[in-house]
Amino acid sequence: MSQSTLLLTGANGRTGRAVLKSLSSCGIAVRAFVRQSSQAGDLKGLGAREISIGDFLDAESVKAAVEGVSKVMHIGPPMHPDEVEITRSFIEAAKRNQVEHFVYYSVMHPLRREVRHHRLKLEAEEALIESGLPFTIVQPARYMQHLEPIWRSVVEEGVHAMPFSIEQKFNVVDLADLADACAVVASSDRHLYATYELAGPQALSQEDMARLIAQVLGKPVTAKQVSWEAMAEKASRAGATQDRISQMLVMNRHYDSHGFRGNSNVLEYLLGRPATRFNAYVSALHARDLESASSS
C-alpha cells in the first residue's frame, strides 16, 4: 500500500461517488470506506484502488480504515445526529497515524445553528481546527442535483415543486464542480488551513429555476411550494427516520425564511474556470433524456 493513499469516507453516497471519480481522474490513490462489501465492485469501477469495510460508529473499523493513509477526506452521513462524534473518531485515528492532510466536507454557513445539520458541522469544524492536524474545510451550498429526484415529474407535468418559498434565493451548485474542487484541494498542500465556501454562480428562486427549465424544455414550467406535511409524508414512505424527517423540516423552514445565498468566486478559483450555470446543468439532463430515448 502506498503512503500517498487517501481515505474517502462516505464513498458510496451520491457525494462520495462524484468525489471518488474526480479524485481518481487526478491520479489520487483512493481507499474507499463503505459499509458493505457488495459495494466494492461499483466503487472500484469508479476508480477506488482499495476498499475498507466498516461502520462510522465502530471505532475499530475507523482505526483500521485510517491506518497507513496519508490523507483523509471525510464526508459524513447526511444529517446524522452523531456527526460530531463520528468526525472526532476519524480525527483521532488520523492523529494516531500522523495523517498529513484532513479534508472535511462541511456545509456552507455552518453558523446557522438553528439548523442542527449546520450546527453539528460547525462543531465538527471546531474539533478539526483544534486537533492540530493540517486541514482543509470545504463548505458546499445546496446542490443543483436536488432537481433530479423530481426531474421526471417536471418534464411530464411541467411543475417544479420544492418544500420552500418559490421566491427565496439559493446559489445552487453543481455536484460535479464540487467534486472537482475537492480533487484540487486534495492534490496539493497549497490549500492547507483553508476554509472554502463553495456556491454556484447564480442566485435563483424556484421561479427562476422553473423559467430556466422551461427555456431548455421548450414548454411552460411553473414553480410550486410543496407543503411540509407532504414532504414529511413522502420522506416517511421512502424510509427516512423520524429524526431525519424532523431535521429536514427544521432545515427547510429555515431556508424558506432566509434562503441560502453564497458566492462562486472561491469555487471558480479552485476550478480555474467558470462554475457551471443552472441552465447548462439542466441542458445536460435534458440531453441525457434525449440520448436515452434515441437509443431505446
C-alpha positions as CSV (number, residue, x, y, z in Angstrom):
1,M,0.0,0.0,0.0
2,S,1.3,3.4,-1.0
3,Q,1.8,6.1,1.6
4,S,0.1,8.6,-0.7
5,T,-3.3,6.9,-0.4
6,L,-6.3,9.0,0.5
7,L,-9.1,7.6,2.6
8,L,-12.5,8.7,1.3
9,T,-15.4,8.2,3.7
10,G,-19.0,8.0,2.7
11,A,-17.7,6.8,-0.7
12,N,-20.9,5.1,-1.8
13,G,-23.2,8.1,-1.3
14,R,-24.1,10.5,-4.1
15,T,-21.4,13.0,-3.0
16,G,-18.8,10.3,-2.3
17,R,-19.2,8.7,-5.7
18,A,-18.8,12.1,-7.5
19,V,-15.8,12.9,-5.4
20,L,-14.3,9.5,-6.0
21,K,-14.5,9.9,-9.8
22,S,-12.8,13.3,-9.6
23,L,-10.1,12.1,-7.2
24,S,-9.3,9.1,-9.4
25,S,-9.2,11.2,-12.6
26,C,-6.5,13.3,-10.9
27,G,-4.4,10.2,-10.3
28,I,-5.0,10.1,-6.5
29,A,-5.0,6.6,-5.0
30,V,-8.2,6.2,-3.1
31,R,-9.2,3.8,-0.3
32,A,-13.0,3.9,-0.2
33,F,-14.7,3.4,3.2
34,V,-18.0,1.7,2.8
35,R,-20.4,-0.3,5.0
36,Q,-20.9,-3.4,2.8
37,S,-18.5,-5.5,0.7
38,S,-21.2,-5.7,-2.0
39,Q,-20.5,-2.0,-2.8
40,A,-16.8,-2.7,-3.6
41,G,-17.2,-3.6,-7.3
42,D,-19.0,-0.5,-8.2
43,L,-16.6,1.7,-6.4
44,K,-13.6,0.0,-7.9
45,G,-15.3,0.7,-11.3
46,L,-15.3,4.4,-10.3
47,G,-11.6,4.3,-9.6
48,A,-11.1,3.2,-6.0
49,R,-7.9,1.2,-5.6
50,E,-8.6,-0.1,-2.1
51,I,-11.8,-0.8,-0.2
52,S,-12.2,-0.6,3.6
53,I,-15.4,-2.1,5.1
54,G,-16.7,-0.6,8.3
55,D,-19.2,1.5,10.1
56,F,-18.9,5.2,11.0
57,L,-19.9,4.3,14.6
58,D,-17.4,1.4,15.0
59,A,-14.2,2.9,16.3
60,E,-12.2,-0.3,15.4
61,S,-13.2,-0.2,11.8
62,V,-12.4,3.5,11.7
63,K,-9.0,2.9,13.1
64,A,-8.3,0.2,10.5
65,A,-9.5,2.4,7.7
66,V,-7.2,5.2,8.5
67,E,-4.2,3.1,9.2
68,G,-1.4,3.8,6.7
69,V,-3.1,6.6,4.7
70,S,-1.5,10.0,4.2
71,K,-4.8,11.9,3.6
72,V,-8.4,11.7,4.8
73,M,-11.4,13.2,3.1
74,H,-14.3,12.9,5.4
75,I,-17.8,13.0,4.0
76,G,-20.1,12.3,6.9
77,P,-23.5,10.5,6.7
78,P,-26.2,13.1,5.7
79,M,-27.9,14.8,8.7
80,H,-26.7,12.3,11.2
81,P,-27.2,13.1,14.9
82,D,-23.8,11.7,15.7
83,E,-21.9,13.9,13.2
84,V,-19.5,15.3,15.7
85,E,-18.7,12.0,17.4
86,I,-18.1,10.3,14.0
87,T,-15.9,13.1,12.9
88,R,-13.9,13.1,16.1
89,S,-13.4,9.4,15.7
90,F,-11.7,9.9,12.3
91,I,-9.8,12.9,13.6
92,E,-8.3,10.8,16.5
93,A,-7.4,8.0,14.1
94,A,-5.8,10.5,11.8
95,K,-3.7,11.9,14.6
96,R,-2.5,8.5,15.7
97,N,-1.5,7.8,12.1
98,Q,0.1,11.2,11.6
99,V,-2.1,12.0,8.6
100,E,-0.7,14.9,6.6
101,H,-4.0,16.4,5.4
102,F,-7.5,16.1,6.7
103,V,-10.2,17.4,4.4
104,Y,-13.6,17.9,6.0
105,Y,-16.8,18.1,3.8
106,S,-19.0,20.5,5.8
107,V,-21.8,22.8,4.7
108,M,-22.0,26.4,3.7
109,H,-22.9,28.7,6.6
110,P,-22.4,26.2,9.4
111,L,-23.0,29.1,11.8
112,R,-26.7,28.8,11.1
113,R,-27.1,27.0,14.4
114,E,-30.9,26.9,14.4
115,V,-30.5,24.1,11.9
116,R,-28.9,21.0,13.6
117,H,-27.3,19.9,10.4
118,H,-25.4,23.1,10.2
119,R,-24.7,23.4,13.9
120,L,-23.1,19.9,14.1
121,K,-20.9,20.7,11.1
122,L,-19.8,23.8,12.9
123,E,-18.8,21.8,16.0
124,A,-17.0,19.2,13.8
125,E,-15.1,22.0,12.1
126,E,-14.1,23.3,15.5
127,A,-12.9,19.9,16.6
128,L,-10.8,19.6,13.4
129,I,-9.3,23.1,13.7
130,E,-8.3,22.4,17.3
131,S,-6.9,18.9,16.6
132,G,-3.6,20.1,15.4
133,L,-4.0,18.2,12.1
134,P,-3.3,20.0,8.8
135,F,-6.8,20.6,7.5
136,T,-8.9,22.0,4.7
137,I,-12.6,22.6,5.2
138,V,-15.0,22.8,2.2
139,Q,-18.4,24.2,2.7
140,P,-20.8,23.4,-0.2
141,A,-24.1,25.1,-0.9
142,R,-27.3,23.3,-1.9
143,Y,-26.8,21.0,-4.9
144,M,-28.3,21.5,-8.4
145,Q,-28.8,17.7,-8.3
146,H,-31.7,18.2,-5.9
147,L,-33.7,18.6,-9.1
148,E,-33.0,15.0,-10.2
149,P,-35.5,13.2,-7.9
150,I,-38.3,15.3,-9.3
151,W,-37.0,15.6,-12.9
152,R,-39.5,13.2,-14.4
153,S,-42.4,15.0,-12.9
154,V,-41.0,18.3,-14.0
155,V,-40.7,17.1,-17.6
156,E,-44.1,15.3,-17.7
157,E,-46.2,17.7,-15.6
158,G,-44.5,21.0,-16.1
159,V,-44.3,21.7,-12.3
160,H,-41.1,22.4,-10.4
161,A,-42.0,21.7,-6.8
162,M,-39.8,22.1,-3.7
163,P,-40.7,22.4,0.0
164,F,-39.8,26.1,0.4
165,S,-40.9,29.5,-0.9
166,I,-40.9,29.9,-4.7
167,E,-39.4,33.4,-4.3
168,Q,-36.5,32.6,-1.9
169,K,-33.0,32.7,-3.5
170,F,-30.4,29.9,-3.5
171,N,-26.9,29.8,-5.0
172,V,-27.3,26.1,-6.1
173,V,-24.0,24.4,-7.1
174,D,-23.3,21.6,-9.5
175,L,-22.0,18.5,-7.6
176,A,-19.6,17.8,-10.4
177,D,-18.0,21.2,-9.7
178,L,-17.8,20.4,-6.0
179,A,-16.2,17.1,-6.7
180,D,-13.6,18.6,-9.0
181,A,-12.8,21.3,-6.3
182,C,-12.3,18.6,-3.7
183,A,-9.8,16.8,-6.0
184,V,-7.9,20.1,-6.4
185,V,-7.8,20.6,-2.7
186,A,-6.6,17.0,-2.1
187,S,-4.0,17.2,-4.8
188,S,-1.8,20.0,-3.2
189,D,-0.7,21.3,0.2
190,R,-1.4,24.8,-1.1
191,H,-4.8,24.5,0.5
192,L,-3.8,23.6,4.0
193,Y,-5.5,25.5,6.7
194,A,-8.1,27.0,4.3
195,T,-11.8,27.1,4.7
196,Y,-13.6,27.4,1.4
197,E,-17.3,28.4,0.8
198,L,-18.4,26.7,-2.5
199,A,-21.5,28.1,-4.1
200,G,-22.9,28.3,-7.6
201,P,-22.7,31.5,-9.7
202,Q,-26.5,32.4,-9.8
203,A,-28.9,33.4,-7.0
204,L,-32.0,31.6,-8.2
205,S,-35.5,31.3,-6.7
206,Q,-37.7,28.3,-7.5
207,E,-39.5,30.6,-10.0
208,D,-36.2,31.4,-11.7
209,M,-35.3,27.7,-11.9
210,A,-38.7,26.9,-13.4
211,R,-38.2,29.6,-16.0
212,L,-34.8,28.3,-17.0
213,I,-36.0,24.7,-17.1
214,A,-38.9,25.9,-19.4
215,Q,-36.4,27.5,-21.8
216,V,-34.5,24.2,-22.0
217,L,-37.6,22.0,-22.4
218,G,-39.3,24.4,-24.8
219,K,-42.6,24.3,-22.8
220,P,-44.1,26.0,-19.7
221,V,-42.9,25.0,-16.3
222,T,-44.4,26.5,-13.1
223,A,-43.0,26.7,-9.6
224,K,-44.9,25.3,-6.7
225,Q,-44.2,25.1,-3.0
226,V,-44.7,21.6,-1.6
227,S,-46.3,21.6,1.9
228,W,-44.1,20.5,4.7
229,E,-46.7,17.9,5.6
230,A,-46.5,16.4,2.1
231,M,-42.7,16.5,2.2
232,A,-42.7,14.6,5.5
233,E,-45.1,12.0,4.3
234,K,-43.0,11.4,1.1
235,A,-39.8,11.1,3.2
236,S,-41.5,8.6,5.5
237,R,-42.7,6.5,2.6
238,A,-39.1,6.5,1.3
239,G,-37.9,5.0,4.7
240,A,-36.4,8.1,6.3
241,T,-36.2,8.0,10.1
242,Q,-38.4,10.3,12.2
243,D,-35.2,12.1,13.4
244,R,-34.2,12.8,9.8
245,I,-37.7,14.0,8.8
246,S,-37.9,16.3,11.8
247,Q,-34.5,17.8,10.9
248,M,-35.4,18.2,7.2
249,L,-38.5,20.2,8.4
250,V,-36.3,22.4,10.5
251,M,-33.8,23.0,7.7
252,N,-36.5,23.7,5.0
253,R,-38.3,26.1,7.2
254,H,-35.1,27.9,7.9
255,Y,-34.3,28.1,4.2
256,D,-37.8,29.1,3.5
257,S,-37.3,32.1,5.8
258,H,-33.7,33.1,4.9
259,G,-32.7,31.5,1.6
260,F,-29.2,30.1,1.0
261,R,-27.0,32.7,-0.7
262,G,-23.3,32.4,-1.5
263,N,-20.6,33.5,-3.9
264,S,-18.9,31.4,-6.6
265,N,-15.5,33.2,-6.6
266,V,-13.8,30.7,-4.4
267,L,-15.2,27.7,-6.4
268,E,-14.0,29.3,-9.6
269,Y,-10.6,30.0,-8.2
270,L,-10.2,26.3,-7.3
271,L,-11.6,25.1,-10.6
272,G,-9.6,27.5,-12.7
273,R,-12.8,28.0,-14.9
274,P,-16.3,29.4,-14.6
275,A,-18.6,27.4,-12.3
276,T,-21.5,25.6,-14.0
277,R,-24.6,27.6,-14.5
278,F,-28.1,26.1,-13.8
279,N,-29.2,26.2,-17.4
280,A,-26.1,24.3,-18.5
281,Y,-26.8,21.7,-15.9
282,V,-30.5,21.4,-17.0
283,S,-29.5,21.2,-20.6
284,A,-27.2,18.2,-19.8
285,L,-30.1,16.5,-18.0
286,H,-32.3,17.0,-21.0
287,A,-29.7,15.9,-23.4
288,R,-29.3,12.7,-21.4
289,D,-33.0,12.1,-21.8
290,L,-32.9,12.6,-25.5
291,E,-29.9,10.3,-25.9
292,S,-31.7,7.6,-23.8
293,A,-34.8,7.9,-25.9
294,S,-33.0,7.7,-29.2
295,S,-31.1,4.6,-28.1
296,S,-34.1,2.7,-26.8
